[in-house]
């Protein structure tokens, strides 16, 4: 989803508690130049709030926020 959105010109903020998990996705989107990564616990409201505060200066605004999680 992130890669396809970046292909359409969207700026992407990837968030995961485990930065190793996102490495493959980040590398693919980096080539397009529209992503930043922040390690955070997506199940924690305050953690996500901090990510939003960091993301806005990177891109100026947030148009769409998708909080998709996976339990493994």
PyMOL commands that set and color helices and strands:
alter all, ss='L'
color gray80, all
select helices_A, chain A and resi 2-7+19-30+45-59
alter helices_A, ss='H'
color red, helices_A
select strands_A, chain A and resi 12-16+35-39
alter strands_A, ss='S'
color yellow, strands_A
deselect
rebuild
show_as cartoon
